[in-house]
Amino acid sequence: MRNYLMISILFLGNLVFSQEQKITGTVTDDQSQPLPGVSVAIKDTNKGTVTDFDGNYAINATIGQTLVFTFVGFDSREVEIDNTTINVQMVAGTSLSEVVLVGSRSRSRTVVESAVPVDVLDIQDISTAVPQVNLNQMLNYVAPSFSSNTQTIADGTDHIDPASLRGLGPDQVLVLINGKRRHNSSLINVNGSFGRGSVGTDLNAIPAAAIQRVEVLRDGAAAQYGSDAIAGVINIVLNEEVGELNLNVTSGANFSKNANKQTGGVDGETVNVAASYGIALGEKGGFVNFSGDFDYREPYNRMGEWEGSIFNAYNAIERIGLDNGADISNLSDSQIKQFGQQVSYFDANFKNEISSAANRTELQDLLGMDVTESELDARGQQRSDYNMRVGQSALRGGRFFANLSLPVDDGGTELYSFAGISSRKGEAAGFYRLPNQSRTYTPIYPNGFLPKINSKIKDQSLAVGIRGMVGDWDVDFSNTYGKNKFDYVISNTSNASLEGATATTFDAGGFSFAQNTTNLDISQYYDDVLQGLNLAFGAEHRWEKYEITAGERASYEQYTEDGQVITSADQIPAQDFFGNSRAGGSQVFPGFSPQNEVARERTSVAGYFDVEADFTDKFLLTFASRFENYSDFGSTVNFKLSSRYKLSENVNIRAAANTGFRAPSLHQLNFNSTSTIFNDEGVPVEVGTFSNDSRAAKLLGIPELKEETSQSVSVGVTAEIPDANLSFTVDGYFVAIDDRVVYTGQFRGPGTGTELDQLLSQANATAAAFFANAIDTESKGIDAVITHNAYFGKDTQLKSDLAATFSKTKQVGDIQASPELERAGLVDTYFPEDSRIYLEEAVPRTKLNLSNNLMTGKFNFFLRNVYFGEVTEAISDPARQQVFDGKVITDLSVGFKATQSLTLTLGANNIFDIYPEAAGPAFGNRSSGRFDWSRSAQQFGFSGRFLFARLSINLK
């Protein structure tokens, strides 16, 4: 009887639990705010519901079944029913199902359905956990195909970081904001850094707080969007949130064993304050969102100790002269002999030789002797007092953006606008000018000096447009204007040729670039043609202007002993005690002269046609063509064909082939200047950059610039495994670029001709460099992205992303030198070996990123490991081309949600204080202790461990 009773109880219990029950709950976002409109479905059935305005739902289901929660912009959730109350928190995600704006003009194309690879990066989500606060560095650590690092001892490039995609040049990636072309920076990189000779876009002029997401199209797209899109497109989608105040205050510093000239401790302190707030406009979904931030960044120094010479014997005599109140700017021979007897460490024989010297020439021969160690003791100094600043520049800046949408009728017509303004002031340093160098006028700087480059960078932009329906067509008409201005003020410096009459601060002039783009875009989607057909066509007019403005006269002129400006090669510059010519212009960065001033404009007009057809549910085919005509070099026509085929519901294969082009920038066509560039041996050279239509270019047979052209193909596969919450994409690519624009080596010495020598003299230079279509290149690689979501219980999620890129760029064919250069034996100067390294091996060709984000209750744990592959020292001598091994950098942060509105985050970038491989003494690239780590081959920088704290406030 007892057994029958037990069986009956079990049967009834099973019957109860197998019956449907009312399951209720609340769905919230990752900020614990209720989410209305979330789809709630019972897995493997047709039953479902949606959440109400308060995020609540109710559905009849059976214990043991699975509920599936989905909502646009959030990762889907699957939860097994084990109770009658199921509360779920959704997490904002960048899944493959998200609709993107680039790569396709179909308004409903998603990442997984796209025929080309597109990464979608949720900046709002990323910025809450990562240590980085500026956009360049965020992308560098989260997007493997993207590379950007802070440069050092590279003039203006210290203040605007060059960035690249797939290892190609900074000027071969097009940047859009809300789908509209962004203007380039006014800076052209001509010093020792990756991207030398190129012009990029200043991504750091855009505050991260203004960005909702970034779409990275990793495929050539010149046929769709025009010039610069050879490597791909970065589209920045601005924030549209309303009724919500977001405030982030981030503070941090380098806590590193190599901080403070490698003595250890703390340096490079930073503070970033960022805010965003949106206001709803009207009752039709209009909005205006305001975002901005303020940056404060202190410099850091990673130079240990200067190991070279500092003082000669004449400097010792100058010290004694100063102690005796003498005018050391004009010491007589008798004074030199007199003070020489007072130098305590000169031995008796040397003092006798000084006393018996018959003339100035004999004194010069005697007093050039290196007395560095003794003189340091006499002055109570250390070698490290003569260090450069090898590391990031100081920075102060503010940025502001606004994003506006205003519906004007019930039919979807919308006025829109976005605008931005930024102002940054930076301070970088150059090579130390030592007392024993002719560049140092010791009566002003007895201990030499460290010249500083102070930048003033202003950026402004404004876009206005209207879009809506005209009949059955979507029409978008817009105008976008942008301008970037870069001015130089050189301080703690001198014009050595002016000697005692020199100032120590100079306005060195600057440059600016402005661009205005007008677009008309028309499209229509036909859902009754084939399985869907999208037609798009449009036109673009672009105006550009590049200007160079001169600095004050003393910032660029070289002077004679009596203060006369040197205008011809037969005039003798002012000289130091040893008869060496004193350099003209402001030390570290000679100013632009009136001869450098330009104000050049050009226009381009373009028309495009784009068709995208779903022939079947499985087969997609797209075709795009674009015609573009430039006022300064002619026309080009480009094409793109791409396709996607669904092997199954969750697996796609895709392929694309396209031609592309990049118009030479106005900067490359017109930039001309004289700069102090230090060669591989650390020897300063005054290099004059001449435009390609100059007389100097004609003497060497260097042709005028023309456009770069490209052909590329890509093949890939995308897949989703819903039951495992796993998705992945793998894409291979090949890009061939013809007539690539490079910055040449330095032409000087025998074989250049007397007329060129005269031109160099007029430019206050000793060598000449140019921009030229010198080479062809090929790039190939593989990109892979794997995303996995794991759920543990109702409020714990682990999101893991593994992304990798393997790329290789190489020069192919011969250097395209002129017969004149071939006859003079200067082909290797036209495209030197160090330029090849900058192009092929100065940034990592392999990069892997594994990110893990664990959200549980009030805590958020973020762990990221990034492998930066090997790079090579950019040096002309093959025997000195050191290869630096790859390294893994680890980021870690912990966030605690103290209240619904307040989150505290603590963490670190490079928590294990990893540095690149040190410069090996056997390679001779340390430059007498200046560079313990390479400044030309950049992997992840050499700042060391960075610890940060962030306070995040969200008010709704």
Secondary structure, 3 states (H helix, E strand, C coil): CHHHHHHHHHHHHHHHHHCCEEEEEEEECCCCCECCCCEEEECCCCCEEECCCCCEEEEEECCCCEEEEEECCEEEEEEECCCCECCEECCECCCCCCECCCCCCCCCCECCCCCCCEEEECHHHHHCCCCCCCHHHHHHHHCCCEEECCCCCCHHHHCCCCEEECCCCHHHEEEEECCEECCCCCCCCCCCCCCCCCCCCCHHHCCHHHEEEEEEECCCCHHHHCCCCCCEEEEEEECCCCCCEEEEEEEEEEEECCHHHHCCEEEEEEEEEEEEEEEEECCCCEEEEEEEEEEEECCCCCCCCCCCCCCEHHHHHHHHHHHCCCCHHHCCHHHHHHHHCCCCCCCHHHHHHHHHCCCHHHHHHHHCCECHHHHHHHHCCCHHHHCCCCCCCEEEEEEEEEEEEEECCCCCCEEEEEEEEEEEEEEEECCCECCCCCCCCCCCCCCCECCEEEEEEEEEEEEEEEEEEECCEEEEEEEEEEEEEEEEEEECCCCHHHHHHCCCCEEEEEEEEEEEEEEEEEEEEECCCCCCEEEEEEEEEEEEEEEEECCCHHHCCCEECCCCECCCCCCCECECCCCCECCCCCCCCCCCCCCCCEEEEEEEEEEEEEEEEECCCCEEEEEEEEEEEECCCEEEEEEEEEEEEECCCCEEEEEEEEEEEECCCHHHHHCCEEEEEECCCCCEEEEEECCCCCHHHHHHCCCCCCCEEEEEEEEEEEEEEHHHCEEEEEEEEEEEEEEEEEECCCECCCCCCHHHHHHHHHCCCCEEECEEEEEEEEEEEEEEEEEEEEEECCCEEEEEEEEEEEEEEEEECCCCCCHHHHHHCCHHHHCCHHHHHHHHCCCCCEEEEEEEEEEECCEEEEEEEEEECCEECCCCCHHHCCEECCEEEEEEEEEEECCCCEEEEEEEECCCCCCCCCCCHHHCCCCCCCCCCCCCCCCCCCCCCEEEEEEEEEEC
